[in-house]
Amino acid sequence: SYGVIPPGTNPKNGKPHTVRLYSIASSRYGDDMTGNTASLCVRRATYWDPEMGKEDPAKKGVCSNYLCDAQPGLKVKMTGPSGKVMLMPEEKADTDYIMVATGTGIAPYRGFIRRLFIEDTPAGSAYKGLAWLFLGVANSDALLYDDEWQAVLAKYPDNFKLDYALSR
């Protein structure tokens, strides 16, 4: 994961905001294949107040909203990468992968799928196994990266399977 430190101070203690961690959703090459970029999977955190009958802006996620509202070119204070590393075993080109995720937990699997089917890498070119993705979300408007999954599914129907579980 990468850490992001949003600007400003915490109103509860007057100290600068602390680091928030976000899962990396790209391979080591980044989405532009230069190795100088990384994609993060961020869900805007909001709080619905039943008494107010609307979202309470005082309880919104400080960092997720900062990132979701960011414009291209904004300089963001970051740390990392840190935490556990998820590596794909690439020694056998016919290895099958079963990936199960909910919500933003999809991030590392996006990197895997890009590496296998989108990026021009030796591992991707040699891949002959089956990559099967199960993604659970509340409803269809929460399906992250669906356009990417559908493109991979159309191009590699024998090597990629996709199943969604919608809870509402």
C-alpha positions as CSV (number, residue, x, y, z in Angstrom):
1,S,0.0,0.0,0.0
2,Y,0.9,3.6,-0.3
3,G,0.3,6.1,2.4
4,V,-1.3,9.5,1.7
5,I,-1.1,12.4,4.1
6,P,-3.9,14.9,3.4
7,P,-3.3,18.6,4.0
8,G,-4.6,20.4,7.0
9,T,-5.0,19.6,10.7
10,N,-7.2,17.3,12.6
11,P,-9.8,19.4,14.3
12,K,-9.9,17.1,17.3
13,N,-6.2,17.6,18.3
14,G,-4.9,20.5,16.2
15,K,-2.1,18.3,14.8
16,P,-1.4,17.6,11.1
17,H,-3.5,14.8,9.6
18,T,-1.9,11.4,9.8
19,V,-1.2,9.0,7.0
20,R,-4.0,6.9,5.5
21,L,-3.1,3.7,3.6
22,Y,-4.5,2.8,0.2
23,S,-4.1,-0.4,-1.8
24,I,-2.1,-0.3,-5.0
25,A,-4.2,-1.1,-8.1
26,S,-1.4,-1.3,-10.7
27,S,1.5,-3.5,-11.4
28,R,5.1,-2.4,-10.7
29,Y,5.1,-0.8,-14.2
30,G,2.2,1.5,-13.4
31,D,-0.7,2.2,-15.7
32,D,1.6,4.1,-18.2
33,M,4.3,1.3,-18.2
34,T,7.1,3.7,-17.2
35,G,7.5,2.4,-13.6
36,N,7.0,6.0,-12.4
37,T,3.3,5.9,-11.7
38,A,1.0,3.9,-9.5
39,S,-2.8,3.7,-9.3
40,L,-4.7,3.6,-6.0
41,C,-8.2,2.2,-5.4
42,V,-10.0,4.8,-3.3
43,R,-13.6,4.8,-2.2
44,R,-15.1,8.2,-1.1
45,A,-16.0,7.8,2.5
46,T,-19.2,9.5,3.5
47,Y,-21.6,9.1,6.4
48,W,-25.4,9.1,6.0
49,D,-27.0,10.6,9.1
50,P,-30.5,9.2,9.5
51,E,-31.6,12.0,11.8
52,M,-30.5,14.7,9.3
53,G,-31.8,12.7,6.4
54,K,-28.7,13.4,4.4
55,E,-24.9,13.0,4.3
56,D,-23.2,14.7,7.2
57,P,-20.3,16.7,5.7
58,A,-18.6,16.9,9.2
59,K,-18.2,13.1,9.1
60,K,-16.8,12.7,5.6
61,G,-13.5,10.8,5.1
62,V,-10.8,13.4,5.1
63,C,-8.3,11.7,2.9
64,S,-10.6,9.8,0.6
65,N,-12.5,12.9,-0.3
66,Y,-9.2,14.8,-0.7
67,L,-8.1,12.2,-3.3
68,C,-11.5,11.9,-5.0
69,D,-11.6,15.7,-5.4
70,A,-8.0,16.0,-6.6
71,Q,-7.3,17.4,-10.0
72,P,-4.6,16.1,-12.4
73,G,-1.2,17.5,-11.5
74,L,-1.9,18.0,-7.8
75,K,1.2,17.3,-5.7
76,V,0.2,14.7,-3.0
77,K,2.3,13.9,0.0
78,M,2.8,10.1,0.0
79,T,4.7,7.4,1.9
80,G,5.6,3.8,0.9
81,P,5.1,1.4,-0.6
82,S,4.7,-0.5,2.6
83,G,3.1,-3.6,4.0
84,K,2.7,-7.1,2.6
85,V,3.7,-7.8,-1.0
86,M,1.4,-9.9,-3.2
87,L,3.4,-11.5,-6.0
88,M,2.1,-13.8,-8.7
89,P,4.0,-17.1,-9.2
90,E,5.2,-16.7,-12.8
91,E,7.4,-19.8,-13.1
92,K,4.5,-21.9,-14.6
93,A,2.6,-20.2,-17.5
94,D,-0.4,-22.5,-17.0
95,T,-1.0,-21.5,-13.3
96,D,-4.7,-20.9,-12.5
97,Y,-5.6,-17.9,-10.3
98,I,-8.8,-17.6,-8.4
99,M,-9.3,-14.1,-7.0
100,V,-12.0,-13.1,-4.6
101,A,-12.6,-9.5,-3.5
102,T,-15.1,-7.1,-2.2
103,G,-15.2,-3.4,-2.9
104,T,-11.8,-1.7,-2.9
105,G,-10.2,-5.0,-2.0
106,I,-10.1,-5.5,-5.8
107,A,-7.0,-3.3,-6.0
108,P,-4.2,-5.9,-6.1
109,Y,-6.2,-8.1,-8.5
110,R,-6.5,-5.2,-10.9
111,G,-2.7,-5.2,-11.0
112,F,-2.6,-9.0,-11.5
113,I,-5.1,-8.9,-14.4
114,R,-3.3,-6.0,-16.1
115,R,0.0,-7.9,-15.8
116,L,-1.5,-11.0,-17.3
117,F,-3.7,-9.6,-20.1
118,I,-3.0,-5.9,-20.7
119,E,0.7,-5.2,-20.2
120,D,3.2,-6.3,-22.8
121,T,5.4,-8.4,-20.5
122,P,7.0,-11.8,-20.9
123,A,4.8,-13.2,-18.1
124,G,1.7,-11.9,-19.8
125,S,2.7,-13.1,-23.3
126,A,3.4,-16.6,-21.9
127,Y,0.3,-16.9,-19.8
128,K,-1.9,-19.9,-20.7
129,G,-3.9,-20.6,-17.4
130,L,-7.2,-19.4,-16.2
131,A,-7.7,-16.2,-14.1
132,W,-11.1,-16.2,-12.4
133,L,-12.3,-13.1,-10.6
134,F,-15.1,-13.0,-8.1
135,L,-16.1,-9.5,-7.1
136,G,-18.8,-8.8,-4.5
137,V,-20.3,-5.4,-4.2
138,A,-23.6,-3.9,-2.9
139,N,-25.0,-3.0,-6.2
140,S,-24.1,-2.6,-9.9
141,D,-23.0,1.1,-9.6
142,A,-20.3,-0.1,-7.2
143,L,-18.6,-2.4,-9.8
144,L,-15.1,-1.1,-9.9
145,Y,-13.1,-1.4,-13.2
146,D,-16.0,-3.1,-15.0
147,D,-15.0,-1.6,-18.3
148,E,-11.5,-3.2,-17.9
149,W,-12.8,-6.6,-16.9
150,Q,-15.3,-6.6,-19.8
151,A,-12.5,-5.8,-22.3
152,V,-10.3,-8.6,-21.0
153,L,-13.2,-11.0,-21.0
154,A,-13.9,-10.2,-24.6
155,K,-10.3,-10.6,-25.7
156,Y,-9.4,-13.6,-23.6
157,P,-12.6,-15.7,-23.1
158,D,-10.6,-18.9,-22.6
159,N,-8.3,-17.5,-20.0
160,F,-10.4,-15.1,-18.0
161,K,-13.7,-15.6,-16.1
162,L,-15.7,-13.1,-14.2
163,D,-18.4,-13.4,-11.6
164,Y,-20.2,-10.7,-9.7
165,A,-22.1,-11.1,-6.4
166,L,-24.5,-8.2,-5.8
167,S,-26.0,-8.0,-2.3
168,R,-28.8,-5.5,-3.1
